[in-house]
């Protein structure tokens, strides 16, 4: 089974929780034991499992990436000014695989699935 989740993100980098959408897809599938793979289709987005208890973790992730991979110093910036976005997406990676146990995702109470928008401009992200 393959389902597409479409999301639109504001014009800044951030983590956007898609856990509820994936939970609904898993429930609808009827799978009791298996794996669900979440994949971001795009060169400047990624999927990560992260705490979503409050906004501080998401803010810290964005701050970390901005310190590790600053904007405006990459060769690709001469083409479309988003070299840092591509590099950050490469660090995050495009997918996560989550076990399904008893018809539910095997995430801990503090884990959520986030689509990481690593572009500074508004984007339409697709997760598979």
C-alpha positions in Angstrom: 0.0 0.0 0.0 1.3 3.4 -0.8 -0.3 6.7 0.2 0.8 10.3 -0.4 0.6 12.9 2.3 0.7 16.5 0.8 1.8 19.3 3.1 2.5 23.0 2.6 5.0 24.7 4.8 5.5 28.4 5.6 8.5 30.3 4.2 11.0 29.3 6.8 12.9 26.1 7.9 11.2 24.0 10.5 9.9 20.6 11.5 6.3 19.8 10.7 4.6 17.0 12.6 3.0 14.4 10.3 2.6 11.7 12.9 -1.3 11.8 13.0 -1.5 11.5 9.2 0.8 8.4 9.2 -1.1 6.9 12.2 -4.3 7.2 10.2 -2.7 5.5 7.1 -1.4 2.7 9.3 -4.8 2.2 10.9 -6.6 2.2 7.6 -4.1 -0.4 6.2 -5.1 -3.0 8.7 -1.5 -4.1 9.0 -0.9 -5.6 12.5 2.8 -6.4 12.3 5.2 -4.9 9.8 6.9 -1.7 8.8 5.8 1.7 7.6 8.3 3.7 5.6 7.9 7.5 5.3 9.8 9.2 2.5 10.1 12.9 1.6 10.1 13.4 -2.1 12.3 16.5 -2.6 15.9 17.6 -2.5 15.5 20.1 0.3 13.3 18.2 2.7 13.8 15.2 5.0 12.0 13.0 7.5 13.1 12.6 11.0 11.8 11.2 14.3 12.1 13.7 17.0 10.5 14.8 20.3 7.5 17.0 19.8 6.7 17.8 23.5 7.2 21.5 23.0 8.5 23.8 20.3 12.0 24.1 21.9 13.3 20.8 20.3 12.2 21.9 16.8 13.7 25.3 17.3 17.0 23.7 18.5 17.1 21.4 15.5 16.8 24.3 13.1 19.4 26.3 15.1 21.8 23.4 15.0 21.5 23.0 11.3 21.9 26.7 10.7 25.1 26.7 12.8 26.5 23.5 11.2 25.6 24.5 7.6 25.4 28.3 7.2 23.7 29.9 4.2 25.4 31.8 1.4 28.8 30.1 1.3 28.2 27.1 -1.0 29.0 26.7 -4.7 25.4 25.8 -5.4 24.3 29.2 -4.1 25.4 30.7 -7.4 22.6 28.8 -9.1 19.6 29.3 -6.9 20.8 30.4 -3.4 19.8 27.2 -1.5 23.0 25.2 -1.2 22.6 25.0 2.5 19.1 23.5 2.1 20.4 20.6 0.0 23.3 19.9 2.5 20.9 19.9 5.5 18.5 17.6 3.7 21.4 15.2 3.1 22.3 15.2 6.8 18.6 14.5 7.8 18.0 12.0 5.1 14.8 11.4 3.1 13.2 8.6 5.1 12.4 6.9 8.3 11.1 3.3 8.8 8.9 2.7 11.9 7.8 -0.8 13.1 4.1 -1.6 13.3 3.2 -3.6 16.4 -0.3 -4.6 17.2 -1.6 -2.3 14.4 0.1 0.8 15.8 3.4 2.5 15.1 6.1 1.5 17.6 7.0 5.0 18.6 7.7 6.0 22.2 5.4 8.5 24.0 7.8 11.3 23.1 8.6 10.4 19.5 6.9 12.0 16.5 7.5 11.9 12.8 8.5 15.2 11.4 8.9 16.5 7.8 11.9 18.8 7.9 11.5 21.7 5.6 15.1 22.9 5.1 14.3 25.6 2.5 13.9 29.2 3.4 11.1 29.6 0.8 7.6 28.2 1.0 7.5 24.6 -0.3 5.0 21.9 -1.0 6.3 18.7 0.5 5.2 15.2 -0.4 5.7 12.3 1.9 5.1 8.7 0.7 
